[in-house]
Amino acid sequence: MDGPTPGNPLPPPRVPPHADVVFTADFGSTRQWVAGRTWAYPDSGPVNPGDDKLDHLVPDAAYSRSGVFRATRRADGYWDTGLLTTEGSEEAFTVRSGDILQARVRLPGEAGAWPAIWTWRDGDQEIDVFEYHPDHPDLLEFGNHVRGAGHSFQDAAVRPGAWLDLRTEFGPRSVVWSVNGAPVFADHRGVGHGWHAYLIVNLSVSAGRYHPAPAADTTEMSFEVSSLVVRRPAHRDAPCAGTRGSTLRDDRAP
């Protein structure tokens, strides 16, 4: 299913009557988040040029821990960038099938900025809550890489510097994305009943293959996440949690 049409609108966002808040992001918490490394990048980082990124991940608190995710140019052509993940953290929180994620974000405006909220586990399990590239200033990208679906949402409310309220329901039969309270895409693929994955929030920098690299006179950029919560229907069973006390490790299949 693509976006809504006048004769075929999407239903309003659904909140199960007994959906409990199971995760409220505290980006300064080292129990919740690991900074500057993830197995979504080769060898857990710090660079990922194969994905057209100029990122050089850093654990510096100034790049992510306030909820403002920053990137600054380096002399070697890479950019020091902020990334947080629940993978490898003490709490090791995982989003599960049926969960609802809600986030409020402020989009960047600099060419080359590539903010995203997404999931990852075992070398895959990626659902993109959103991706954004300012060279397409009114466009958000959504993706279900678990079952092969995606959508580009175009709207005047999407623009550099704008605040957006995002909502993603990770349904077993359909992942549903909403923007500013209105559902805009249902993929009718879903994630299956046993799906679970870690959260990643980061600001990448495009290398120029698919989207323009930063201008030569750009030296820093940022995007902000002022809130992020995950709700879970109370009737859901409780397995599929991460491993408490674990250290960051490569969970990818050999």
C-alpha positions as CSV (number, residue, x, y, z in Angstrom):
1,M,0.0,0.0,0.0
2,D,1.3,3.4,-0.9
3,G,0.2,6.6,0.9
4,P,-3.4,7.5,1.5
5,T,-5.6,8.7,-1.4
6,P,-8.9,10.6,-1.2
7,G,-10.9,7.5,-1.9
8,N,-8.7,5.2,0.2
9,P,-7.5,7.0,3.4
10,L,-5.5,5.2,6.0
11,P,-7.2,4.6,9.4
12,P,-6.3,6.9,12.3
13,P,-3.3,5.9,14.4
14,R,-4.3,3.2,16.8
15,V,-3.2,3.1,20.4
16,P,-4.1,-0.2,22.1
17,P,-6.3,0.5,25.2
18,H,-3.7,-1.0,27.5
19,A,-0.4,0.0,25.9
20,D,2.2,0.6,28.5
21,V,5.2,2.9,28.1
22,V,8.2,0.4,28.3
23,F,11.0,2.8,27.2
24,T,11.5,6.5,27.7
25,A,14.7,7.7,26.1
26,D,17.2,9.4,28.4
27,F,20.1,10.0,26.0
28,G,22.4,10.9,28.9
29,S,22.0,7.4,30.4
30,T,24.9,5.0,30.0
31,R,22.5,2.3,31.2
32,Q,20.2,2.8,28.2
33,W,22.6,3.8,25.5
34,V,26.1,3.0,24.1
35,A,27.7,6.0,22.3
36,G,29.9,5.9,19.2
37,R,29.9,2.2,18.1
38,T,27.4,-0.2,16.6
39,W,27.6,-3.6,14.8
40,A,25.5,-2.0,12.1
41,Y,28.9,-0.6,10.9
42,P,31.8,-2.8,9.9
43,D,33.8,-4.0,12.9
44,S,31.4,-1.8,15.1
45,G,32.9,1.4,13.5
46,P,34.1,4.0,13.5
47,V,33.7,4.4,9.7
48,N,31.3,3.0,7.1
49,P,32.3,4.2,3.7
50,G,30.6,1.2,1.9
51,D,27.3,2.7,2.9
52,D,28.2,6.1,1.3
53,K,28.9,7.6,4.7
54,L,31.6,10.0,5.8
55,D,30.9,9.1,9.5
56,H,33.7,8.7,12.1
57,L,31.7,7.7,15.1
58,V,32.8,9.2,18.4
59,P,31.8,8.5,22.0
60,D,32.1,12.1,23.0
61,A,29.0,13.1,25.0
62,A,28.8,16.5,23.3
63,Y,27.9,14.7,20.0
64,S,24.8,12.9,21.2
65,R,24.1,12.7,24.9
66,S,22.0,15.9,25.1
67,G,19.6,14.7,22.4
68,V,21.3,17.0,19.9
69,F,23.2,14.8,17.4
70,R,26.1,16.6,15.9
71,A,28.6,16.2,13.1
72,T,31.8,18.2,12.7
73,R,34.3,18.1,9.8
74,R,37.7,16.4,10.3
75,A,41.0,17.2,8.6
76,D,41.1,13.7,7.0
77,G,37.8,14.1,5.1
78,Y,35.7,12.2,7.6
79,W,33.2,13.8,10.0
80,D,33.1,13.2,13.7
81,T,29.5,12.1,14.2
82,G,27.1,11.2,17.1
83,L,25.4,7.9,17.4
84,L,23.6,6.1,20.2
85,T,22.4,2.5,20.3
86,T,20.7,0.3,22.9
87,E,22.8,-2.6,21.7
88,G,25.4,-3.5,24.2
89,S,24.0,-1.2,26.9
90,E,23.3,-2.5,30.4
91,E,19.6,-2.4,29.8
92,A,19.9,-3.7,26.3
93,F,16.4,-2.6,25.3
94,T,14.9,-4.0,22.2
95,V,11.8,-2.9,20.3
96,R,9.4,-5.8,19.7
97,S,6.7,-6.8,17.3
98,G,3.5,-4.8,18.2
99,D,5.4,-1.9,19.8
100,I,4.7,1.7,19.0
101,L,7.6,4.2,18.8
102,Q,6.9,7.9,19.1
103,A,9.5,10.6,18.6
104,R,9.7,14.4,18.2
105,V,12.6,15.5,16.0
106,R,14.0,18.7,14.4
107,L,15.3,18.2,10.9
108,P,18.7,19.6,9.8
109,G,19.2,21.9,6.9
110,E,22.8,21.4,5.7
111,A,23.5,19.5,2.5
112,G,25.0,16.1,3.4
113,A,23.2,15.8,6.7
114,W,21.6,12.3,7.1
115,P,19.6,11.9,10.3
116,A,17.8,8.7,11.2
117,I,16.1,6.6,13.8
118,W,16.3,2.9,13.0
119,T,16.6,-0.6,14.4
120,W,19.3,-3.3,14.0
121,R,20.1,-6.8,15.3
122,D,22.0,-9.8,14.0
123,G,23.3,-8.1,10.9
124,D,19.8,-6.9,9.8
125,Q,16.3,-6.5,11.4
126,E,16.4,-2.9,10.1
127,I,13.2,-0.8,10.2
128,D,13.8,2.9,9.4
129,V,11.5,5.0,11.5
130,F,12.7,7.8,9.3
131,E,15.6,9.0,7.2
132,Y,16.0,12.6,5.8
133,H,18.3,14.3,3.2
134,P,18.0,18.1,2.9
135,D,18.6,18.0,-0.9
136,H,15.0,16.6,-1.0
137,P,13.8,19.1,1.5
138,D,10.1,18.0,1.7
139,L,10.7,14.3,1.7
140,L,10.9,11.7,4.5
141,E,12.0,8.1,3.8
142,F,10.6,5.0,5.6
143,G,11.9,1.5,5.2
144,N,11.1,-2.1,6.2
145,H,14.3,-4.0,5.3
146,V,13.0,-7.1,7.2
147,R,10.4,-7.8,4.6
148,G,11.3,-5.5,1.7
149,A,9.1,-2.4,1.8
150,G,9.6,1.3,1.7
151,H,8.0,4.7,1.0
152,S,9.0,8.3,0.3
153,F,6.6,10.7,2.0
154,Q,6.4,14.2,0.5
155,D,4.7,17.0,2.4
156,A,5.0,20.8,3.0
157,A,5.4,20.2,6.8
158,V,8.7,18.4,6.0
159,R,11.4,21.1,5.6
160,P,14.8,22.0,7.0
161,G,14.6,23.1,10.6
162,A,11.0,21.8,11.0
163,W,9.9,19.9,14.1
164,L,8.0,16.7,13.4
165,D,6.1,14.2,15.5
166,L,6.8,10.7,14.2
167,R,5.0,7.5,15.1
168,T,5.9,4.0,13.9
169,E,3.8,0.9,14.8
170,F,5.9,-2.3,14.3
171,G,3.0,-4.5,13.5
172,P,3.5,-8.2,12.8
173,R,1.5,-7.9,9.5
174,S,2.0,-4.2,8.7
175,V,4.3,-1.5,9.8
176,V,2.5,1.8,9.9
177,W,4.2,5.2,9.8
178,S,2.5,8.5,11.0
179,V,3.7,12.1,10.7
180,N,2.2,14.9,12.9
181,G,-0.7,12.7,14.0
182,A,-1.7,11.5,10.6
183,P,-1.0,8.0,9.2
184,V,0.9,8.3,5.9
185,F,2.1,4.7,5.0
186,A,1.2,1.1,5.8
187,D,3.4,-1.5,4.2
188,H,1.2,-4.6,4.7
189,R,4.4,-6.6,5.1
190,G,5.0,-6.2,8.8
191,V,7.8,-7.7,10.9
192,G,6.4,-11.0,11.9
193,H,5.5,-12.1,15.5
194,G,9.0,-12.9,16.8
195,W,10.8,-9.8,15.6
196,H,12.8,-7.7,18.0
197,A,15.7,-5.3,17.5
198,Y,17.9,-2.6,19.1
199,L,17.3,1.1,18.6
200,I,19.8,3.4,16.9
201,V,19.6,7.2,16.7
202,N,22.3,9.0,14.8
203,L,23.4,11.8,12.4
204,S,25.3,10.5,9.4
205,V,27.0,12.5,6.7
206,S,26.5,11.6,3.0
207,A,29.6,10.9,0.9
208,G,28.1,12.0,-2.4
209,R,27.1,8.8,-4.2
210,Y,23.4,9.0,-3.7
211,H,23.0,12.5,-2.0
212,P,25.3,15.5,-2.1
213,A,28.2,15.6,0.3
214,P,28.5,18.7,2.5
215,A,29.5,22.0,0.9
216,A,33.2,22.8,1.3
217,D,32.4,25.7,3.7
218,T,30.2,23.6,5.9
219,T,32.0,22.5,9.1
220,E,29.2,21.3,11.4
221,M,25.6,20.2,11.4
222,S,23.1,18.8,13.8
223,F,19.6,17.4,14.3
224,E,17.6,17.1,17.6
225,V,15.4,14.4,19.2
226,S,13.5,16.1,22.0
227,S,11.6,12.9,23.0
228,L,11.4,9.2,22.2
229,V,9.1,6.7,23.8
230,V,8.1,3.1,23.1
231,R,4.7,1.8,24.1
232,R,3.8,-1.9,24.3
233,P,0.3,-3.5,24.3
234,A,0.0,-5.0,27.8
235,H,-1.2,-8.4,26.5
236,R,2.2,-9.0,24.7
237,D,4.3,-11.8,26.1
238,A,7.7,-10.8,27.6
239,P,10.5,-12.7,25.8
240,C,12.8,-11.2,23.2
241,A,14.6,-8.8,25.6
242,G,18.3,-8.0,25.2
243,T,20.9,-9.5,27.5
244,R,21.5,-7.4,30.5
245,G,25.0,-6.6,31.4
246,S,26.3,-7.6,28.0
247,T,29.1,-5.8,26.2
248,L,28.9,-4.7,22.6
249,R,29.5,-7.7,20.5
250,D,29.1,-8.8,16.9
251,D,25.7,-10.7,16.8
252,R,25.9,-11.1,13.1
253,A,25.7,-14.7,11.7
254,P,29.1,-16.0,10.6
